[in-house]
C-alpha cells in the first residue's frame, strides 16, 4: 500500500430503533432482542447483569473532508 486516505467522521443523531454492537461491529435492530444473555458476546457493564459493554447508540458516517498519507510521509488535503 503506497497511500492511505482517511475521511473525517460525523456523528449521526437519533438513529431510532437501532443500536451499534461493538462485538459484531454492525448495527442491530432493538426490536429483535439481539442483545442479552443469549448473545455470544454479551458482557454486562457492571460484571453481573444489565446493559452489555458492547452496546452503543453512537453512529458515524464519513464526510467529504479527507487526508491522504503517502508512504513517503507526505500529507495531501
N, C-alpha and C positions, 0 to 999 in steps of 0.2 A: 504494500500500500504506500503510495507516494504522497497522497493528500487526504486530509480528513476535514469534512465540512460539518460544523456544529451549528445548530439552529437554537435561537433563544426560545424558551418555552413560556407560554402564557397560561395562567391558571384559569380553568373554567369554573364558573359559579353555578351552583344549584343544578346538578345532574340528577333530576328526580327519578327515583325508582332503581338506581344503580349504586354500587359501591365498587371500589378497586381492591382486588385481592393481591397483596404483595407476595404471597406464597406462589400462586399460579401465574402472577403477572398478567392479569387480564380483568376486564370488567365483569361483574356478576350482577344478576338480577336479584333485588332484595326479596321479591315475592316468591322466588323458587326455594328459598331457605337453604342456599348453598353454603352458608357459614354457620358452623356449630359443631357439636361433638361428633357428628357423623363425618366430618371432613378430615382427610388425612393430615392436612397442615394446621389443624386447629390447636392453638396455644393461647390460653387465656392471658390477658394482660396482667392480671393480679396473681397468676400462678395457680388459681383454684377453679374459677368458673367465670362466666360472663363474656364480655366482648373479646374477640380474638385480636392478638397483636398484629396480624396481617391485614386487618380490616381498615380501610381508609376511604374517606369521602373526597379526597383530592384527585382531580383530573387535570391533565395538561394537554395542550396542543401546540405544535410548532408555529412560530411567527415567520415573517419574511426576513427578519434580521438574522444574519449568519456570519460566521467567521470561518475561513478556510486556513488550515495549518498544513504546511508542506513539510516534507521530510528534512529539508534543509533548515527548517526553523523559521521561515518567513510567514508572516500573517497577511491575509487578504481580507478586507471587509467588504 
